[in-house]
Amino acid sequence: MGFLEDFQASVEALPAMLHRNYSLMRELDKSLQGVQTENEQRCQQEIEDIKHGLESGRITYDPAKLKFSDEAIEEQKHCVRIADEKVALASQTYDLVDAHIQQLDQFMRKLEDLRQEKEAATTAAATAATSTPVAATVVPSAGTSTADITPKSGRSGERGRGGRKKTAKVPTEQPAPAIDLELPVDPNEPTYCLCNQVSYGEMVACDNSDCKIEWFHFGCVGLREQPKGKWYCPSCIGFQKKRKGKMGS
């Protein structure tokens, strides 16, 4: 059941990944609201300036020239980029959860197949046991000696102690085959860690807010359990030591 253990480890890491994505979406949404508010104020002010210019005759009416400033247009484009990034992050989060659901469905189907195979093997073994012939007990009649009814071959392999025939052994149940699942890999799934692979098993987050990688697999950084207190990745630990050295000097 190695797959089950890997799946459990992957599910345990899922809440942390979802929390990270939701936090990023909240930050993007907050940033988007700020840029939108500034853009609305800028556009409103530019509209008022155009109105006053037309009323005073300082500006002539020319539809080709009456437009928002480059700053206002750039702010609008920036809002679109933030919104696109939010949509991409939401889609990535959905795909992450959906991949775990498909993985679980595939495992459940495989587990059901193994259960049916086990029941069939048990039924076959029980049928074989009930159909095994039982040796009849021979009672010597009057005037007949025990030696007269003993087979001439006298093989020890066919008769045990006391003249009883040995019971045939029932075949033992074969071990269930190992689960071999080939799961599709989503090329859009984000990668992490020093190995630049997708999330799996147990992962740890670097406490450096400026860390470029952020999340690492336990095995890649030599961990066996969740570290206590703050933890820094191999790339950020040197930076933290330099900072402490400068503060101490």
N, C-alpha and C positions, 0 to 999 in steps of 0.2 A: 504493500500500500504506500509506496514512495510518493505516488502522485497525490494521494490524499494529504500527506504531510506538507508537500510543496504548496498545495492549494490552500491549506489552512494558514501557512505562513504568508502567502500572497494576500489572503483576505484580511489578515491582521494588519498588513501594511496599507490596505485600501483606505481606511478612515483618515490616516495621516495625509495621504495623497489628495483625497477629496477636500480636506480642510485647507490644504495649501492652495488648491485651485479656487476654492470659494473665497479665500482671503485675497487672492490676486484679482478675482472678478470684482470684489468689493472696492479694492483700491482703484481699479480701472473705472468703475462706475463713479466713484468720488471725484476722480480726476476729470472725467467726462463732464460731470455736472458743473465743475468749476470753469472749464473752458467754455462750455455753452453759455453760462451766465455772463462771462466777459464778452463773448462774441455778440450776444443779444444786446448788451449795453452799448458796445461799439457801433453795431449796425443801427441801433435806434438813434444814437448821436449823429451818425453820418447822414441819416435820413432827415433829421431836423436841420442840419447844416445845409443840405441841398434845398430844402423848402425855403429857408431864409434867403439863400442865394438867388433862387428863382424869383422870390417876391421882391427883392431889392434890385433885381436886374444885374447883379454881379455875375450870375451864371445864366447862360443861354440854354434853352431847352434843346438838348441833342441826345436822343436815346442811346447813341453809340458811345457817348462819353459819360453818361450818368450811370455809374456803377459803384459798388463798394470798393474800399481801398484794398491794396494788396495784403495788408495785415489782417483785415476782416476775412478775406477769402482764404488765407493761410490758416486762420483759426478754424474755419469751417472744415477744411480738409483734415486738420488735425483731429477734429471731433469724429470724422468718418473713420480715420485710422484706429482711434481708440475703440469705436463701436465694432469694427471688424475684428479687432484683437479679442474683444469680449466674446463675440460669437464663436471665434476659433477655439477659445479656451473652454466655452460651454460645450462645444461639440467634442472636444478632446475628453472632457470629463464624462460625457455620455458614453463615448466609445470605451473608456476605461471600465465603467460599470458593466456595460454590455458584454465586454470580453470576459469578465468574471462570470456573468450569468451563463454565457455560452459554454464556458469551461465547466461550470457546475452541471449543466444539462448533459453534456457529453459524458461526464463522469457517472452521472446517475444512470444513463443508458447502459454504460459498460457494466456498472454494478448489477443492474437488473439481469443482463445476459449471464453474468457469473452466477447469480442466484439460481437462475433456471438450469444452468449446467450442473450445479451442485445438487439440485433436487432430482434431476434426471439420473445422476450417478448414484444417489442414495436409493432411488426406486429400483434401479437395475441391480444394485447390491442386495437389496432385500428380496427381490424376485429370485436371484441366484441362490440365496440362502434357503428359501422355502422349498425350492425345487431339488435340493441335494438329496439323493436317496439315502435312507437310513437302513443300516444292516439289520436283518431280522435275527432275533435271538433264537438259537436252536436248542431245543430241550431234548436231550437224549431219551429215547424210549427204553422200556424195560429190556434188558439183555443186550443193550448197545453200549459199548464203552466210549469214553471220551476220545480215545485215540482214533476210533473209527470215523468220527465226524470232523476231525482236524484235517485241513487241506494238506495234500502231500507236499506241496511246495514249501510250506512252512516258512515263508519270507517274513523277516522281522519288519520289513517296510510296510506290509499290509495288515499286520495284527500287532497290537500293543500288549501291555500287561493284562492278564485276566482273559485273554482271548477276544477282546473287543476290537472292532475295526476303528482305526483312527478317523476322526472327523475331518472332512475336507476343509481346507482353509478358504475363507471368503476373501476375495481380492480386496485389498485396502483401497480407499478412495484416493484418486490421484489429486495432487495439489492443484489449486486453481491457477490458471495461467496468469502471469504478471500483466498488469494493465499497460498497454502501449498506446498512448494517445498522441496524435499528431495535431497540435493546435495551430490554427492560422495565426501568423504574426502580422499585426497591423503596422504598415510602414509609417503611419502617421502618429503612432504611439511615442510619447516623449522618452528620451533616454537620459540617464543619470549616471552618477558615480564615476570613478576613475576608468572603469572599463567601458564607459559609453554604451551601456546596455539598458534595456527597459527595466521597469521596477519588478522585483520578485523577492520572495523571502522577506526577511526582516531588514529594515533600513534605518539609518540614523541620520539626523539632520545636523549640519554644521551650525554652530551658534554664532558664526560671523555673519552679520546681516548682509555684508557685501560679497559673500562667497559666490563664485560664478557657477558652481555645481550644485550646492545646497544639500543634496541627498546622496547617501552612499550605502552600498550593500555591506552587511556585517563582515562577510568573508573577505571583501576587497580591502578593508581597513584593519583587519586583524581583530575584530570584536566577536565575542561569543554571546554577549548579553547587552542590554541597554545600559549605556554608561550613566553614572550618577553625576549630577551637576552639569556644568557646561562642558561641551565637547567640541573640539576644533579639528578639522580635517588636516591631512598632511600638508596641504598647500597653505592653509591659514595659520597653522600652529607656529610657524616661523615668524609670521607677521605679528602675531600676538606677543611672542617673546621679545621682538625688537621694540614693540611699543612699551612693554613693561620695563625694558632696559633703559629706554630714553626717559621714562617717567622717574625711574630710580636715580638716574644721574642728574 
